[in-house]
Amino acid sequence: MLSRVGTNKYIMKYKEFLSAIAITLLATGVASAQKTELKTGEILRRGEQLQSKSGNYVFAAHTGANGGQFCSYTAKNGKIQSYLPFTCFGHTNKGNVRLELWNDGNLVVLNEKNEVTWASSTTPAGDPRFKDANIKPVKLMVGDDGIIGLYAASGERVWFHKK
């Protein structure tokens, strides 16, 4: 039989053990919730990714020779299976790139100097269709077919990029 002091030590060691497991799972991505969409005003940086709801595709900054592009890759449970991109957009440039979905609905790739190197032109100025507020893009998702799309608040895909 354990004394109260012995029981408290046992509980503390058990809590330390569980914390170590949780940290390991988060570090390996096993326990982390994978992000499935990029909403208006959000940024996707190099090293971050979106995954399709099924986990069969991942969308991330391409880290190869074409480092200024964002690409979707085939995946299994959100882990990239092949680094041969399924589809990409953006421009080739080296540096710290990021993807932003601006409040006006425009999806843009920016370099480390905050210069736009690629844009979807999904704004009223870029495409007259987007004068209709009902189709203004409010989120970016990678579909279970690997196609990257912008979606309106209604859930309708209003823009897409594929091979």
N, C-alpha and C positions, 0 to 999 in steps of 0.2 A: 504494500500500500504506500502511495506517495504522500508525503507531507504537503502542506499548503505551499511551502517554498519550492519543493520539488515539482509540484504541479505547475506553478507559475513559470519556472524555468523551462519545463516541457512545452508549455503553451508558447512562450517567447521563441523557442527554437523552431517550433512548428510554423509560427507566423513568418519567421525569417526564411524558412524553407519555401513556403508558399510565395513569398515576395520574390525570391530568386527565380522560381519557376515562371511567374508572371512576367518578370523582366526578360527572361530568355524567350518566352513566346512572343512578346511584343517586338523584341529585337529581330527575330527571325521572320516576323510577319504572320505567324500562325494565328495569333490572337487579335491582330489589328483588323479593324473594320476597313475594308477597301472602299475607297471613294468611287462612286459611280457617276458623278456629274460635277460639272464646273458651272456654278451659277453666276449671274450678272455681278460684276464687281470683284470676282475671285480671280486668283492667279494660280497657274500651274507652272512650277519651276522645274529646272533640271533636277532629276533625282526623284521627283514626285510622279504619280501616275493615276490614271483613271482606269477602271476595269468595267467590262460589260457586265450586265446583271448575272449572266450565266458563268462569268469568269473565264470564258473561252477567248476573249480578246483583251489586250491591255493597250492603253494609249499613253505615250510618254515622249520626252525629248529624245531624239536620236543622238547617240553618243559616238557614232562612227565618223567617217570622213565628212558626212553631210550634217555636221553638228548643229546647224541652224534650223533643222526641220523637226516637226512633231509627227510621230508615226504610230500606227496601230500594229500590234504584233499578235500572232497566235499565242494563246496561253492555256494553261490548265490550272484551274482554281486560282486564277489571278497571278500566276507565276509565268513569266515569258518562257515559251518553249523553243522559239526560233527567233534569232535576231535578224532574220530576213524580213524587212517590213512588209506588211500587208498593203498599206497605203500611207502616204506621207504628204504633208504640205508645209510650206515655209520656204525659206531660201537658204542655200548653203552659206554658212559663215561660221567661223569659230568664235567662241566666246560664251559668255553666260547669257543664255536666252531664256525667255519666259513667255508664256501664253496668257493672254488676258481676255476676258469677255467684258467689254466695256458696257456701260449703262445704256448706250445708244443701240446696242445689239451687235456691234462690230466685234468680231473675233480677230485678235491681232497677235503677231509674234514680234517681240521687241528684243533688241540686242542690249549689251551691257551699257550702251550710251543712251538708252531709252528711245532709240530710233525704231520706228515701225519698219520691219523688213518684209512683212507679209500681212495682208488683211483680207477678210472674207467679203468686204463691201456690203454687208447686210445692214445697211442704214438707209434712210430715205434719200440721202444725197448719193449714195452708191448704187442703189437699185430702187426705182420708183415703187415696186411692189411693197416695200417696207414702210411706205407712208401709212399703210393700214396698221394701226396699233395692235390689232388682234393677232398679227403674225410677227410681232417684234420678238426676236430671239431672247430668251431668258435663261437658257441653260444649254450646255454642250454635253453630249453623251456619246460613248462608243457603243454601237448596237451589237446585238448578238450575232450579227452578220459581218462584223468588223468595220462597218461603215461609220464614219464620224459624222455626227449631225448636230445642228442647232435646232432647238425646240421652242415653240411658243408656250405661253402659260397654259393653253388648252391641251398641250401634249402633242400637238401636230408638229411633225418634222418640217421645217420651213427652209432648210438648207442642208446639203450633205456634200461630203467629199469622199470619193472612192477612186480606185485605180483608174 
